[in-house]
């Protein structure tokens, strides 16, 4: 399992903990610290078991209010960073 902690920027959540499969291609678990608790728990449940590429394709570029990013967008950055560890 590949695990990483990502510090998001420009959003309310303070930390995103990501766990991927050994090959870095599937989301096993996601946990947010801070942010909109109910929504972020729901996102975590929805992406569990999904391919990283699919999650990134769906959520990348999502914004929150006037912000140019969102917790979902920051999640895609965390997933991309974690997946890169599998190929390193």
C-alpha positions, 0 to 999 in steps of 0.5 A, spaced: 500 500 500 502 506 498 500 512 503 501 519 503 499 525 507 498 531 502 497 539 505 492 542 501 493 549 499 487 554 498 482 550 501 479 549 508 481 542 509 488 542 512 490 535 510 489 529 506 491 522 507 491 518 501 492 510 501 493 507 494 493 500 492 501 497 491 501 499 484 498 506 485 492 505 480 486 504 485 484 509 491 484 504 497 482 510 502 482 517 503 481 521 509 480 529 510 482 533 516 478 540 516 473 542 511 466 540 510 466 534 514 460 531 511 461 532 504 468 530 505 466 524 508 462 522 502 467 524 497 472 519 501 466 514 500 465 515 493 472 514 491 474 508 495 475 503 490 476 507 484 481 508 479 486 514 480 485 516 473 478 516 473 477 520 480 482 525 477 478 526 470 472 527 474 474 532 480 480 536 477 479 543 476 473 543 481 472 550 484 469 552 491 465 559 491 470 564 488 476 560 490 480 557 483 480 550 487 476 546 492 478 540 496 476 535 491 481 538 486 486 538 491 484 531 492 486 530 485 493 533 486 494 528 492 492 522 488 497 524 482 502 525 487 501 518 491 501 515 484 507 518 482 511 514 488 509 507 485 513 509 479 519 512 482 
